[in-house]
Amino acid sequence: MKYLSRINLFHDVDLVELQQMESIVPIAITKKGTLITTPHNNQNRLFFIKQGKVRMYSILSNGKELTMDVLGTGHLFGEISLFSSGFHPLYAEAIEDSIICSIDKNQFELIILEKPYIALKLINILSSRLKEMEELMEQMAYGTVRSKLLFLLHRLSEKFGVPLSDNASSEWIQIGVKVTHQELAKMIGSIRETVTEVLNHFISEGIINRTDSRGYFTVHRQRVKEALEDSI
């Protein structure tokens, strides 16, 4: 129940109802690098991230991977294949050890029939996700490697940023997602050498600091935002 209460969709569900759901959304430990869903494995299930992070991506015609989103604790995925038929070219990969549960389409339909407010919350979540996707696709279609990387760092810092000091106004934050230069390149459909060159420019401009020994980036919130605005 502790994990279920972290799911954005279930924040307003009371304790008794959470207990009723617990048996149909069991905990599953998912190791880093595990493919949870693929376009060729339509499971008709809705997935909830109880703990950890998941990368949603597609594969371009040139064979490169393009990250559509990175989701963390409390988020859900699989909603597109759940409510529409046909081929959906999205992969979901755990990018760190995660705790993920899922619910069958028929079970979830029963829940939203009994609790319509959950359906309304789902609509709000999906509307917000759609807006983010539109911004991403516009950036990926017309942006340079610099603007794509700025967009990605800004998005990750908004979602997973942790202040480096106790001062809430501190502009330097750590992105709570371990990513290598190669992984960043995969996220924007580029190559590692180009990303490394652009990151070095960001360091000289004071936008980011080098990753620490554990693989986390630190980003200056205001500078990355201003640089992104200047690149559009």
N, C-alpha and C positions, 0 to 999 in steps of 0.2 A: 504493500500500500504506500510505503514511503516513496518508492520509485514511481508508481502511478500518479501520485500527487504532483510530481515534477512535470508531467506532460501538460503542455499549454492547453490542450483541448479539454482536460479534465480538472482544471483549476477550481471550477465552481461546483464540482460533484462532491456531495457530502460523504462522510465516512462510511455509512451503511452501503451506499451505492458503490463505492470503491471496493468494499469487501466483496460485493456481488460480482464485480468485474474481474477481481483478482484471479479467479480460477480459469477464465477464458483468455487471459493475456499473460501467460507464464513468462518468466525471465529466461533469457538465452544469452550466454556469454559468447561474444563475437570477437575473435582475435583480429589484430591489426592486419590489413591486407586482404581480408576476406571479402569476396564479392557476395553481397546479400541478394541483390536482384540484377538481372540482365534482360536485355530485350528479348532473348530467346527462352526466358523462364518466367512467363507471366503467371504469378502465383495467386492473383486475385486476393491479395491480403493488404491490409494497411499496417505500416510499420511505425513503431514509436521508439524514439531514442531515450531510454531511461538514464543512460550515462554514456559519455563518450562523444565521438564525432564521426560523421559520415560524409563522404564526398559524392555528389551526384555529377555524373559526366556523360558526354556522348563522344563518339568517335567520328572524326571528320573524314571526308572522302580521301584525304591524303594520308590517312592512318593515324593522325595525331589526335590526342585526347584533348577535349575542351571541357573544363569544369563549369557546370551550370550553377552549382551552389555547394556550400559547405554548411552542414547542419549540426547543431549541438544538442545538449541535453534539453529535453522538453519539446523538440521538434518531431514532426512526422513526415513520412514519405510513402510513396506507392499509391497516392490518391488518384493519379491520372489513370493508371491501368485498372484501378478499382471501379471507377465510374464511367469508363469509356472502353469501347472495344477497338481492336486493331493493333498495329505494331507501334510500340513506344520505345524509341531508341535511347533509353537512359539506363546507365549502370549506377549501382549504389555500392560503394566500397567503404569499409571501415578503415579510417586513417589512424586510428589508435584503438587499443583494446576497449571494447564498448559493451554495454548491456542493452540489448534490444529485444522488444517483444513485438508480436504481431497479432492481428485479429482477422479472422476470416470475413470475407465480404458479407455473407449472410448474417453472421453474428453482429457485425457492425450496423447493418441495416436495421436489425431488431432494436439495437440500442438507440439509434436516432429516431426511430418511430416512437419509442417510449419516452425519449427525452429530446424533444425538438430543439431545445436551446443549444444542444451540442451540435446539431446540424447548422445552426446560425453561426456558432463559433467557427466551425469548419469553413464556412463560406468566407468569413472574415480573414481567416488564416490563408486560404487559397487566393483571395483577392490581393493580399499583401505580397504573397509569393509571386503572383503573376506580374505585379508592378516591378518587382526586383528583376524578374526574368527579362522583361521588356528593356529595362535599363542596361542589363548585361548584354543582350543581343545587339543593341545599338552600339555599345562600346566595342564589342568584338567585331562588328561588321565594318566600322569606320575608324576605329582607333589605331594608333601606333602601338608598338610594343611598350613604349614608355607610358602612354595613357592607360593601356590595359593593365599594366603592372601597378600603376598608381590606384586604379579603380579596385583591383583585387586587394591590395594592402589596406585601402580605406575601408572596404567592405569587411574584411577579416578583423580589422581593429575595432570596428563598430560592434561586431557580433561577439568577439572573444577577447577584447582588450582588457588588460588588467593594469591599473596604475603601478608604476615602479616605486612609488613612495606613499606614505600615509596621507600626503597632501592631495585631496581630491581634485585640486585644480592643476596638478602636475600634467604637463602636456606629453611627457614621455610615457608610453604604455607598452606593455609586452603583449604580443599576440599569443594567446594561449593555444596555439596549434603548431606542432612541430612540422616545419616544412624545409626541405632542401631546395637549392637552386633548381635542380632537375624537376622537383615536384611543382615548383612555381611555374616552370616552363610548360609542363604538361597542363597546368590549370588554365593557361592563356593560349595554348596552341602554338607555342614557340619552341626554341631550342635553348639548352642550358647556357651555351656560350654567350648568346645574345642577352639573356636574362642577367647573367653575371656582370656583363659590361654595364647594363643599365643600373643594376643595384649599386655598383661602384660609384656611378654618378650620383645616385641618391645619397650615398654616404658622404660624398664630398659636399653635397648641398645641405647636409644636416637634416635630411628627411627621415633617414633610418640610421640605426647603429648596426654594427655587425651582429650576427647571431651569437648567442652565448654558447658555451660548451654543450648545452643540452639541446640546441637546435631551435631556439625561439628567437624571433625577430623582435626588436624594439622599434617603435614608430613614434614620430612626433606628430600628434594628431592635427594640429593647426597647419603645419607645413605640408603634410601630405594632402590635406583638404585643399589648400591654396594651390598647390602644384597641379592637382587634378582639375581644378577650375580653370587654370591657365592653359591646360592642355586640350580643353574641349573647344 
